């Protein structure tokens, strides 16, 4: 009669001879280290020296009732017998002894009776050590080992989730399984390692496709650990050939996941070893381009620079090996309106080693009928875009300059395609005669500036700047009025490059307006004054410089001599006073325009916004104390600003405002502020 599992797993774990938390068990390969066999080894000598272990094994085999202690003694005796026989080179006859006593079958039965719903003893751990020991001295047949493996996988993979188990016992059990699998390979001649690996993987395969996520995860982790072991040995060349294509992809994705996520140092090292093998043999490993690209896309933006460099290195190798598949997959398998997709697309074209091949493959991809169907275009329209990445000779640009076809491409909802179109238009806009030909496309180009992608916006801004520089003032003026309103929101773009390009283009636009349209332009110029003042303190020097130069141009346009003089001198104190005093009617507008900058990501802009507000509120005392209260409420969060200068200035400004209020108003303000704060 089988004993019931103990109700106290921890006690059973200790009494069963299992390793303790503070003393990890010896690895199986340490217990069963194989020494060279001696030619004169005979079973009689083994029997005499290991009589106690042999008697224990035979007693267990012949016993009808087996308790936990007997099972442990049986398994430990097998390890002792194999280890000592191996060390002395006296392994002859062990296979006959194992066959006669049906050790493989006895261990299989022992394992199969372990409760699947719990892990209370170290029987699984010791059984796998015993299997490893028997394998190291070649005492079991291949069929016996594979049958035992199947049972081992069943009684471990189908256990409850780790959080419901004794963590220490569970981890030791998994390590014993990993070491057992490694020893199964080590114990075979080098010539047959590949076949042995295939045998192991065939037993593992059903578990890797189980409907249970826990079972799949445990099986895949064992496969991954085994591959890591193979990759770190002289057998790494046979590793890829032993795996199915789908298994290779699973190993690659798990390897990359280990690299980019938190895991043990040992797993990190193993992942680097596997990745090194993968990148040296891309033709074998990187065949599943869509799934690998999707993984890179999912993890590219959310990780640190070192991780991004690793992912881009994989992309480089992938593109070198399968350029056409990569180009097609970016256009068909990745989200077309996503900035990360465009980052991948741009990187592909920056590969100097494959530039020639990329161009050749792009020609094939863009003329693919299936792809044209996806984008609802013709081969003539998409095929034209191949010219945008060629060396821009006169002949190439003449062939590219087909505004009607380019206009259709501009309307395609794909950032990679749009990037190619704008790249081509950028080249055409540098030539005066061609800039005039593509002028009709500018409304479509203007629509692309509203894209959330900084690269696309910058390309569009540069096209406008080039085209306007080649047009007469009358022609440029018509574009300028519509363009100015689109540029103002871009002054505060998260990308410093967009900020700089939009501010410089606003300067060009202001200068391009003819005299009879200046009245219409004034409204936009007035709206640009405060942003330009604040961005004179931009943390990016080139943006600050562009803001100063554009503010000078705006002052000249408005014929404000004092503002022009102070802007040239970069005197922000006087510029504030000038804006407030020059046009009292617009002070209210400036004030509300400044409030969003209190939440700007740049501390320098938050600081300047508080400074400007401090100047403005002086003009509201007699007009409306209610406005002053609203301003104080807006400043209140900055008293907790992470930057000391901003905190101090905000606190000082609020204090100054409270002092100027009438007592009753100040009292009401404090009450409301306390309620708001709570």
C-alpha positions as CSV (number, residue, x, y, z in Angstrom):
1,X,0.0,0.0,0.0
2,X,1.4,3.4,-1.1
3,X,1.8,5.9,1.7
4,X,-0.1,9.1,1.6
5,X,1.9,12.3,0.8
6,X,3.0,13.9,4.1
7,X,0.8,16.8,5.2
8,X,3.9,18.9,6.0
9,X,5.8,19.2,2.7
10,X,8.7,21.0,4.3
11,X,9.3,18.2,6.8
12,X,9.0,15.6,4.1
13,X,11.5,17.6,2.0
14,X,14.0,17.5,4.9
15,X,13.4,13.9,6.0
16,X,13.5,12.6,2.4
17,X,17.2,13.5,2.0
18,X,16.4,16.5,-0.2
19,X,18.9,19.4,-0.2
20,X,18.2,22.3,2.1
21,X,17.8,25.9,1.1
22,X,21.2,26.9,2.3
23,X,23.0,23.9,0.8
24,X,22.0,23.4,-2.8
25,X,22.3,19.8,-4.0
26,X,25.4,18.7,-5.9
27,X,24.8,18.8,-9.7
28,X,24.2,15.4,-11.3
29,X,27.3,15.8,-13.5
30,X,29.4,16.2,-10.3
31,X,27.9,13.0,-8.8
32,X,28.4,11.0,-12.0
33,X,31.7,12.2,-13.3
34,X,33.0,9.6,-15.7
35,X,36.6,8.5,-15.7
36,X,38.2,6.5,-18.5
37,X,37.3,2.8,-18.4
38,X,39.9,0.2,-17.5
39,X,40.1,-2.8,-19.7
40,X,40.4,-5.2,-16.9
41,X,37.3,-4.1,-15.1
42,X,35.0,-7.1,-14.1
43,X,31.6,-7.3,-12.5
44,X,32.8,-9.4,-9.6
45,X,35.1,-6.7,-8.4
46,X,32.3,-4.2,-8.5
47,X,30.0,-6.6,-6.6
48,X,32.6,-7.1,-3.9
49,X,33.2,-3.3,-3.4
50,X,29.6,-2.1,-3.9
51,X,27.8,-5.0,-2.2
52,X,25.9,-2.8,0.1
53,X,24.5,-0.6,-2.7
54,X,23.7,-3.6,-4.9
55,X,21.9,-5.4,-2.0
56,X,19.8,-2.3,-1.4
57,X,18.8,-2.1,-5.0
58,X,17.9,-5.8,-5.2
59,X,16.0,-5.6,-1.9
60,X,13.9,-2.7,-3.3
61,X,13.3,-4.5,-6.6
62,X,12.1,-7.7,-4.8
63,X,10.0,-5.8,-2.2
64,X,6.2,-5.7,-2.6
65,X,5.6,-2.7,-0.4
66,X,8.0,0.3,-0.7
67,X,7.9,3.3,1.6
68,X,9.5,6.7,1.1
69,X,12.8,5.8,2.9
70,X,13.2,2.6,0.7
71,X,12.6,4.6,-2.5
72,X,15.3,7.2,-1.5
73,X,17.8,4.4,-0.5
74,X,17.1,2.7,-3.9
75,X,17.8,5.9,-5.9
76,X,20.8,6.9,-3.9
77,X,22.3,3.4,-4.2
78,X,22.0,3.6,-8.0
79,X,23.9,6.9,-8.0
80,X,26.6,5.5,-5.6
81,X,27.0,2.3,-7.6
82,X,27.3,4.1,-11.0
83,X,29.6,6.9,-9.6
84,X,32.1,4.5,-8.0
85,X,32.1,2.1,-10.9
86,X,32.7,4.9,-13.3
87,X,35.5,6.4,-11.3
88,X,37.3,3.1,-11.1
89,X,36.6,2.1,-14.7
90,X,34.7,-1.0,-13.6
91,X,31.4,-0.6,-15.5
92,X,31.4,-3.9,-17.3
93,X,28.3,-5.9,-16.4
94,X,26.3,-2.9,-15.1
95,X,24.0,-3.0,-18.1
96,X,23.3,-6.7,-17.5
97,X,22.6,-5.9,-13.8
98,X,20.2,-3.1,-14.7
99,X,18.4,-5.2,-17.3
100,X,18.1,-8.2,-14.9
101,X,16.7,-6.1,-12.1
102,X,14.5,-4.0,-14.4
103,X,15.8,-0.7,-12.9
104,X,14.4,1.4,-15.7
105,X,10.9,0.0,-15.3
106,X,11.1,0.3,-11.5
107,X,12.1,4.0,-11.7
108,X,9.3,4.6,-14.3
109,X,6.7,3.1,-12.0
110,X,8.2,5.0,-9.0
111,X,7.9,8.3,-10.9
112,X,4.4,7.6,-12.3
113,X,3.0,7.2,-8.9
114,X,4.1,10.6,-7.7
115,X,1.1,12.9,-7.1
116,X,0.7,15.3,-10.0
117,X,-1.0,18.0,-7.9
118,X,1.8,18.5,-5.4
119,X,5.5,18.4,-4.9
120,X,6.1,17.1,-1.4
121,X,9.3,15.0,-1.6
122,X,12.6,15.0,-3.5
123,X,11.8,11.8,-5.3
124,X,11.6,13.5,-8.7
125,X,14.9,15.2,-8.0
126,X,16.7,11.9,-6.9
127,X,15.2,9.9,-9.8
128,X,16.6,12.2,-12.4
129,X,20.0,12.1,-10.7
130,X,19.8,8.3,-10.9
131,X,18.8,8.4,-14.6
132,X,21.8,10.7,-15.3
133,X,24.1,8.4,-13.4
134,X,22.9,5.3,-15.3
135,X,23.3,7.1,-18.6
136,X,26.8,8.2,-17.8
137,X,27.9,4.6,-17.5
138,X,25.7,3.5,-20.5
139,X,23.8,1.1,-18.3
140,X,20.4,1.8,-20.0
141,X,19.2,1.3,-23.5
142,X,18.1,4.3,-25.7
143,X,14.5,3.2,-25.5
144,X,14.6,2.9,-21.8
145,X,16.0,6.4,-21.4
146,X,13.4,8.0,-23.7
147,X,10.5,6.3,-21.8
148,X,11.9,7.6,-18.5
149,X,12.3,11.0,-20.0
150,X,8.7,11.1,-21.0
151,X,7.6,10.2,-17.5
152,X,10.0,12.8,-16.0
153,X,8.5,15.5,-18.2
154,X,5.0,14.5,-17.2
155,X,5.5,14.5,-13.5
156,X,7.3,17.9,-13.5
157,X,5.7,19.9,-16.3
158,X,2.1,19.2,-15.1
159,X,2.8,20.4,-11.6
160,X,0.7,23.3,-10.3
161,X,2.1,26.9,-10.8
162,X,5.4,27.7,-9.0
163,X,3.7,30.0,-6.5
164,X,1.7,27.0,-5.2
165,X,4.8,24.8,-4.7
166,X,7.8,24.7,-2.4
167,X,10.0,27.1,-4.4
168,X,13.4,25.7,-3.2
169,X,12.3,22.1,-4.0
170,X,10.8,23.1,-7.3
171,X,14.0,24.9,-8.5
172,X,16.3,22.1,-7.5
173,X,14.0,19.7,-9.3
174,X,14.2,21.7,-12.5
175,X,18.0,22.0,-12.2
176,X,18.2,18.3,-11.8
177,X,16.2,17.8,-15.0
178,X,18.4,20.3,-17.0
179,X,21.6,18.5,-15.8
180,X,20.1,15.1,-16.6
181,X,19.5,16.2,-20.2
182,X,23.0,17.6,-20.5
183,X,24.5,14.4,-19.2
184,X,22.5,12.4,-21.7
185,X,24.3,14.3,-24.4
186,X,27.7,14.2,-22.7
187,X,27.6,10.4,-22.3
188,X,27.3,9.9,-26.0
189,X,30.1,10.0,-28.6
190,X,30.5,13.3,-30.4
191,X,29.3,11.7,-33.7
192,X,26.0,10.7,-32.2
193,X,25.2,13.8,-30.1
194,X,23.1,15.3,-32.9
195,X,20.9,12.2,-33.0
196,X,20.6,12.1,-29.3
197,X,19.5,15.7,-29.2
198,X,16.9,14.9,-31.8
199,X,15.6,12.1,-29.7
200,X,15.3,14.3,-26.6
201,X,13.6,17.0,-28.6
202,X,11.1,14.5,-30.0
203,X,10.1,13.6,-26.5
204,X,9.9,17.3,-25.5
205,X,7.9,18.4,-28.6
206,X,4.4,17.4,-27.5
207,X,4.9,19.3,-24.3
208,X,6.0,22.5,-26.1
209,X,2.6,22.5,-28.0
210,X,0.4,21.6,-25.0
211,X,-2.8,23.5,-24.5
212,X,-1.5,24.4,-21.0
213,X,0.5,27.6,-20.9
214,X,2.4,26.4,-17.8
215,X,3.4,23.1,-19.5
216,X,4.5,24.9,-22.7
217,X,6.6,27.4,-20.7
218,X,8.3,24.7,-18.7
219,X,9.0,22.5,-21.7
220,X,10.4,25.5,-23.8
221,X,12.6,26.6,-20.9
222,X,14.1,23.1,-20.8
223,X,14.7,23.1,-24.5
224,X,16.2,26.6,-24.3
225,X,18.6,25.6,-21.5
226,X,19.6,22.6,-23.5
227,X,20.4,24.7,-26.5
228,X,22.4,27.1,-24.3
229,X,24.5,24.1,-23.1
230,X,25.0,23.0,-26.7
231,X,25.9,26.5,-27.8
232,X,28.6,26.7,-25.2
233,X,30.3,23.4,-26.4
234,X,32.0,22.1,-29.5
235,X,28.5,20.8,-30.6
236,X,27.1,24.2,-31.4
237,X,27.3,23.6,-35.2
238,X,24.9,20.6,-34.9
239,X,22.4,22.6,-32.8
240,X,20.5,24.4,-35.4
241,X,20.3,21.4,-37.7
242,X,18.7,19.4,-34.9
243,X,15.8,21.8,-34.4
244,X,12.7,22.3,-36.5
245,X,12.3,25.8,-38.1
246,X,9.5,26.6,-35.6
247,X,11.7,25.5,-32.7
248,X,14.6,27.7,-33.9
249,X,12.3,30.7,-34.0
250,X,11.1,29.9,-30.5
251,X,14.6,29.7,-29.2
252,X,15.6,33.0,-30.9
253,X,12.6,34.9,-29.4
254,X,13.2,33.4,-26.0
255,X,16.9,34.3,-26.2
256,X,16.1,37.9,-27.1
257,X,13.5,38.0,-24.3
258,X,16.1,36.9,-21.8
259,X,18.5,39.6,-23.0
260,X,16.0,42.5,-22.7
261,X,14.1,41.4,-19.6
262,X,15.2,40.8,-16.0
263,X,16.5,37.3,-15.4
264,X,19.4,35.6,-13.6
265,X,23.0,36.3,-14.5
266,X,23.4,32.7,-15.7
267,X,20.5,33.1,-18.1
268,X,21.9,36.4,-19.4
269,X,25.2,34.7,-20.1
270,X,23.6,31.7,-21.8
271,X,21.4,34.1,-23.9
272,X,24.5,35.9,-25.2
273,X,26.1,32.6,-26.1
274,X,23.0,31.5,-28.0
275,X,22.6,34.8,-29.8
276,X,26.3,34.7,-30.8
277,X,25.7,31.3,-32.5
278,X,22.5,32.6,-34.1
279,X,24.2,35.7,-35.6
280,X,27.0,33.6,-37.0
281,X,24.6,31.2,-38.7
282,X,21.7,33.5,-39.8
283,X,20.7,31.3,-42.8
284,X,19.9,28.5,-40.3
285,X,18.3,30.5,-37.5
286,X,16.7,33.7,-38.9
287,X,14.4,32.2,-41.5
288,X,11.2,33.3,-39.8
289,X,11.5,37.0,-40.8
290,X,8.0,38.2,-39.9
291,X,8.0,36.8,-36.4
292,X,11.5,38.1,-35.6
293,X,10.6,41.5,-37.0
294,X,7.4,41.7,-35.0
295,X,9.4,40.9,-31.8
296,X,11.9,43.7,-32.6
297,X,9.1,46.1,-33.3
298,X,7.3,45.3,-30.0
299,X,10.4,45.7,-27.9
300,X,12.4,48.4,-29.7
301,X,10.8,51.6,-28.3
302,X,10.2,50.5,-24.7
303,X,13.8,49.5,-23.9
304,X,17.1,51.2,-23.1
305,X,19.8,52.2,-25.7
306,X,22.0,49.1,-25.1
307,X,19.0,46.8,-25.7
308,X,18.0,48.8,-28.8
309,X,21.6,48.3,-30.1
310,X,21.3,44.5,-29.7
311,X,17.9,44.5,-31.5
312,X,19.3,46.6,-34.3
313,X,22.3,44.3,-34.6
314,X,19.8,41.4,-35.1
315,X,18.0,43.5,-37.7
316,X,21.3,44.2,-39.5
317,X,22.1,40.5,-39.8
318,X,18.5,39.7,-40.7
319,X,18.5,42.3,-43.5
320,X,21.9,41.1,-44.8
321,X,20.6,37.6,-45.0
322,X,17.1,38.1,-46.2
323,X,16.7,41.6,-47.6
324,X,13.6,41.0,-49.8
325,X,11.8,39.3,-46.9
326,X,12.6,42.1,-44.5
327,X,11.4,44.8,-46.9
328,X,8.2,42.9,-47.7
329,X,7.6,42.1,-44.0
330,X,8.0,45.8,-42.9
331,X,5.4,46.8,-45.5
332,X,2.9,44.0,-44.8
333,X,3.4,42.6,-41.3
334,X,4.1,45.7,-39.2
335,X,1.6,48.6,-38.4
336,X,2.1,51.1,-41.1
337,X,1.2,54.2,-39.1
338,X,3.6,53.4,-36.2
339,X,6.8,55.4,-35.7
340,X,8.8,52.3,-34.6
341,X,8.0,50.7,-38.0
342,X,9.5,53.8,-39.7
343,X,12.6,53.5,-37.5
344,X,13.1,49.9,-38.6
345,X,12.5,51.0,-42.3
346,X,15.0,53.8,-42.1
347,X,17.6,51.5,-40.4
348,X,17.3,49.0,-43.3
349,X,18.3,51.7,-45.8
350,X,21.2,52.9,-43.6
351,X,23.0,49.5,-44.0
352,X,26.1,50.4,-46.1
353,X,27.1,46.8,-46.6
354,X,23.8,45.9,-48.3
355,X,22.9,49.2,-49.9
356,X,23.3,47.7,-53.4
357,X,21.3,44.6,-52.6
358,X,18.6,46.6,-50.8
359,X,18.1,48.8,-53.8
360,X,17.8,45.8,-56.1
361,X,15.4,44.0,-53.8
362,X,13.3,47.2,-53.3
363,X,12.7,47.3,-57.0
364,X,11.3,43.8,-56.9
365,X,9.2,44.5,-53.8
366,X,7.6,47.7,-55.0
367,X,6.6,46.1,-58.3
368,X,5.0,43.1,-56.5
369,X,1.4,42.8,-57.6
370,X,0.2,41.6,-54.2
371,X,1.8,44.5,-52.4
372,X,0.3,46.9,-54.9
373,X,-3.1,45.4,-54.1
374,X,-2.6,46.0,-50.4
375,X,-1.9,49.7,-51.0
376,X,-4.5,50.0,-53.8
377,X,-1.9,51.3,-56.2
378,X,-0.3,50.4,-59.6
379,X,3.2,49.1,-60.2
380,X,4.0,52.4,-61.9
381,X,3.1,54.4,-58.8
382,X,5.0,52.2,-56.3
383,X,7.8,51.3,-58.7
384,X,8.6,55.0,-59.1
385,X,9.7,55.2,-55.4
386,X,12.7,53.0,-56.1
387,X,14.3,56.1,-57.6
388,X,14.1,58.0,-54.3
389,X,16.9,55.9,-52.8
390,X,19.1,55.9,-55.9
391,X,22.0,58.3,-56.4
392,X,20.2,61.6,-57.5
393,X,21.7,62.1,-61.0
394,X,20.0,64.4,-63.5
395,X,18.5,61.4,-65.3
396,X,17.2,59.9,-62.1
397,X,15.5,63.1,-61.0
398,X,13.9,63.7,-64.4
399,X,12.4,60.2,-64.3
400,X,11.3,60.8,-60.7
401,X,9.7,64.2,-61.3
402,X,6.1,62.9,-62.1
403,X,3.9,65.0,-59.8
404,X,0.7,63.1,-60.6
405,X,2.1,59.7,-59.6
406,X,3.8,61.2,-56.5
407,X,0.6,62.8,-55.4
408,X,-1.2,59.4,-55.3
409,X,1.7,58.0,-53.3
410,X,1.4,60.9,-50.8
411,X,-2.1,59.7,-50.0
412,X,-1.1,56.2,-49.0
413,X,-1.5,55.4,-45.3
414,X,2.0,54.1,-44.7
415,X,4.9,55.8,-43.0
416,X,7.5,53.8,-44.9
417,X,6.0,54.7,-48.2
418,X,5.5,58.3,-47.2
419,X,9.1,58.5,-46.1
420,X,10.2,57.4,-49.6
421,X,7.9,59.9,-51.3
422,X,9.1,62.8,-49.1
423,X,12.7,61.7,-49.6
424,X,12.1,62.0,-53.3
425,X,10.3,65.3,-53.1
426,X,13.1,66.6,-50.9
427,X,15.6,65.9,-53.7
428,X,13.4,67.5,-56.3
429,X,12.8,70.6,-54.2
430,X,16.5,71.3,-54.3
431,X,16.4,72.0,-58.1
432,X,14.7,75.3,-59.0
433,X,13.0,74.0,-62.1
434,X,11.7,70.9,-60.4
435,X,10.7,72.7,-57.3
436,X,8.2,74.7,-59.4
437,X,6.8,71.5,-61.0
438,X,6.0,69.9,-57.6
439,X,4.5,73.1,-56.2
440,X,1.0,71.7,-56.7
441,X,1.8,68.9,-54.2
442,X,2.4,71.3,-51.3
443,X,-1.1,71.0,-49.9
444,X,-0.6,67.3,-49.7
445,X,2.8,67.8,-48.1
446,X,1.3,70.2,-45.6
447,X,-1.1,67.4,-44.5
448,X,1.9,65.2,-43.7
449,X,3.2,67.8,-41.2
450,X,0.3,66.8,-38.9
451,X,1.9,63.4,-38.6
452,X,3.0,62.5,-35.1
453,X,6.3,61.2,-36.5
454,X,9.1,63.7,-36.2
455,X,11.1,62.3,-39.2
456,X,8.1,62.8,-41.6
457,X,7.4,66.3,-40.2
458,X,11.1,67.4,-40.7
459,X,11.1,66.2,-44.3
460,X,7.9,68.1,-45.0
461,X,9.3,71.3,-43.4
462,X,12.5,71.1,-45.5
463,X,10.5,70.6,-48.7
464,X,8.5,73.8,-48.0
465,X,11.7,75.7,-47.2
466,X,13.4,74.6,-50.4
467,X,10.4,75.3,-52.6
468,X,9.8,78.7,-51.2
469,X,13.4,79.7,-51.7
470,X,13.0,79.0,-55.4
471,X,9.7,80.9,-55.9
472,X,9.1,84.5,-56.5
473,X,7.8,86.6,-53.6
474,X,4.2,86.7,-55.1
475,X,4.1,82.9,-55.4
476,X,5.7,82.3,-52.1
477,X,3.3,84.7,-50.3
478,X,0.3,82.7,-51.3
479,X,1.8,79.6,-49.6
480,X,3.1,81.5,-46.6
481,X,-0.3,82.7,-45.3
482,X,-1.7,79.1,-45.1
483,X,1.6,77.6,-43.9
484,X,2.1,80.1,-41.0
485,X,-0.9,78.8,-39.1
486,X,0.3,75.2,-39.4
487,X,3.7,76.0,-38.1
488,X,2.8,77.6,-34.8
489,X,1.8,74.4,-33.0
490,X,5.1,72.8,-34.1
491,X,7.1,75.4,-32.0
492,X,6.4,73.2,-29.0
493,X,7.0,69.8,-30.6
494,X,8.8,67.2,-28.5
495,X,11.5,66.9,-31.2
496,X,14.1,69.7,-31.0
497,X,14.7,69.2,-34.8
498,X,11.0,69.8,-35.5
499,X,11.0,72.9,-33.2
500,X,14.1,74.3,-35.0
501,X,12.9,73.6,-38.5
502,X,9.4,75.0,-37.9
503,X,10.7,78.2,-36.3
504,X,13.2,78.8,-39.1
505,X,10.5,78.2,-41.7
506,X,8.2,80.7,-39.8
507,X,11.0,83.3,-40.3
508,X,11.0,82.6,-44.0
509,X,7.2,82.7,-44.2
510,X,7.1,86.1,-42.4
511,X,9.7,87.5,-44.8
512,X,7.9,86.1,-47.9
513,X,4.5,87.9,-47.4
514,X,3.9,90.7,-49.8
515,X,2.8,94.1,-48.5
516,X,-0.9,93.8,-49.3
517,X,-1.2,90.5,-47.4
518,X,0.6,91.7,-44.3
519,X,-2.6,92.5,-42.5
520,X,-3.8,88.9,-42.8
521,X,-0.4,87.7,-41.6
522,X,-0.2,89.9,-38.5
523,X,-2.5,87.7,-36.4
524,X,-0.1,84.7,-36.8
525,X,2.9,86.8,-36.1
526,X,1.4,88.1,-32.9
527,X,0.6,84.5,-31.8
528,X,4.2,83.6,-32.4
529,X,5.8,86.3,-30.3
530,X,5.4,84.7,-26.8
531,X,6.5,81.2,-27.9
532,X,9.5,82.6,-29.6
533,X,10.4,84.6,-26.4
534,X,10.1,81.5,-24.2
535,X,12.1,79.3,-26.7
536,X,15.0,81.8,-26.6
537,X,15.6,79.8,-23.3
538,X,15.2,76.4,-25.0
539,X,17.6,73.7,-23.7
540,X,18.7,73.0,-27.3
541,X,21.1,75.8,-28.4
542,X,20.1,75.7,-32.1
543,X,16.4,76.1,-31.2
544,X,17.2,79.1,-28.9
545,X,19.2,80.7,-31.7
546,X,16.5,80.1,-34.3
547,X,14.0,81.6,-31.9
548,X,16.0,84.8,-31.4
549,X,16.5,85.3,-35.1
550,X,12.9,84.7,-35.9
551,X,11.8,87.1,-33.2
552,X,13.9,89.8,-34.7
553,X,12.2,89.2,-38.1
554,X,8.8,89.3,-36.5
555,X,9.6,92.6,-34.7
556,X,10.7,94.0,-38.1
557,X,7.5,92.8,-39.7
558,X,5.4,94.5,-37.0
559,X,7.7,97.6,-37.1
560,X,8.4,97.4,-33.3
561,X,11.9,98.9,-33.2
562,X,12.3,98.4,-29.4
563,X,11.4,94.8,-29.6
564,X,13.8,94.3,-32.6
565,X,16.6,96.0,-30.6
566,X,16.1,93.9,-27.5
567,X,15.7,90.7,-29.4
568,X,19.0,91.3,-31.1
569,X,20.6,91.9,-27.7
570,X,18.9,88.7,-26.4
571,X,17.6,90.8,-23.4
572,X,14.7,88.6,-22.3
573,X,13.8,91.0,-19.4
574,X,13.2,93.9,-21.7
575,X,11.5,91.7,-24.2
576,X,8.9,90.7,-21.6
577,X,8.3,94.3,-20.7
578,X,8.0,95.3,-24.4
579,X,5.4,92.7,-25.1
580,X,3.3,93.7,-22.2
581,X,3.6,97.5,-22.6
582,X,3.5,97.7,-26.5
583,X,0.0,96.4,-26.9
584,X,-2.1,96.3,-23.7
585,X,-5.0,94.8,-25.6
586,X,-3.1,91.6,-26.2
587,X,-1.8,91.1,-22.6
588,X,-4.7,88.9,-21.7
589,X,-4.0,86.7,-24.7
590,X,-0.3,86.5,-23.9
591,X,-1.2,85.5,-20.3
592,X,-3.4,82.5,-21.3
593,X,-0.9,81.6,-24.0
594,X,1.8,81.3,-21.3
595,X,-0.1,79.0,-18.9
596,X,0.4,75.7,-20.9
597,X,4.2,76.3,-20.6
598,X,3.9,75.8,-16.8
599,X,3.7,72.1,-17.7
600,X,6.4,72.0,-20.3
601,X,8.9,69.2,-20.1
602,X,11.8,71.7,-20.2
603,X,12.5,73.4,-16.8
604,X,14.0,76.4,-18.6
605,X,10.6,77.1,-20.3
606,X,8.6,76.6,-17.1
607,X,10.9,79.1,-15.4
608,X,10.6,81.7,-18.2
609,X,6.8,81.2,-18.2
610,X,6.6,82.0,-14.5
611,X,8.8,85.0,-15.1
612,X,6.5,86.3,-17.8
613,X,3.4,85.7,-15.7
614,X,5.0,87.7,-12.9
615,X,5.3,90.7,-15.3
616,X,1.8,90.3,-16.7
617,X,-0.1,90.1,-13.4
618,X,1.0,93.5,-12.4
619,X,-1.4,94.9,-15.0
620,X,-4.4,93.0,-13.6
621,X,-4.6,94.5,-10.0
622,X,-7.1,97.1,-10.9
623,X,-8.8,95.2,-13.6
624,X,-9.7,91.8,-12.1
625,X,-8.4,90.1,-8.9
626,X,-10.4,87.1,-10.1
627,X,-7.8,86.6,-12.8
628,X,-5.0,86.9,-10.3
629,X,-6.6,84.1,-8.2
630,X,-6.7,81.8,-11.3
631,X,-3.1,82.5,-12.0
632,X,-2.1,81.6,-8.5
633,X,-4.0,78.4,-8.8
634,X,-2.1,77.6,-12.0
635,X,1.2,78.3,-10.3
636,X,0.5,76.2,-7.2
637,X,1.7,72.8,-8.6
638,X,5.1,74.3,-9.4
639,X,5.8,74.7,-5.7
640,X,6.6,70.9,-5.9
641,X,8.6,71.2,-9.2
642,X,11.6,68.9,-9.3
643,X,13.9,71.9,-10.2
644,X,14.8,74.2,-7.3
645,X,14.9,77.4,-9.4
646,X,11.3,76.8,-10.7
647,X,10.1,75.9,-7.2
648,X,11.6,79.1,-5.7
649,X,10.3,81.4,-8.4
650,X,6.8,80.0,-8.3
651,X,6.6,80.2,-4.5
652,X,7.9,83.8,-4.6
653,X,5.5,84.8,-7.3
654,X,2.5,83.3,-5.4
655,X,3.6,85.1,-2.2
656,X,3.9,88.4,-4.0
657,X,0.4,88.0,-5.4
658,X,-1.1,87.2,-2.0
659,X,0.5,90.3,-0.5
660,X,-1.1,92.5,-3.2
661,X,-4.6,91.1,-2.7
662,X,-7.2,92.8,-0.5
663,X,-7.4,91.0,2.9
664,X,-10.9,89.5,2.1
665,X,-9.9,88.3,-1.3
666,X,-6.7,86.8,0.1
667,X,-8.7,85.0,2.8
668,X,-11.1,83.6,0.3
669,X,-8.3,82.5,-1.9
670,X,-6.6,80.6,0.9
671,X,-9.8,78.8,1.8
672,X,-10.3,77.7,-1.9
673,X,-6.7,76.8,-2.3
674,X,-6.8,74.5,0.8
675,X,-10.0,72.8,-0.5
676,X,-8.3,72.4,-3.9
677,X,-5.2,71.0,-2.3
678,X,-7.2,68.4,-0.3
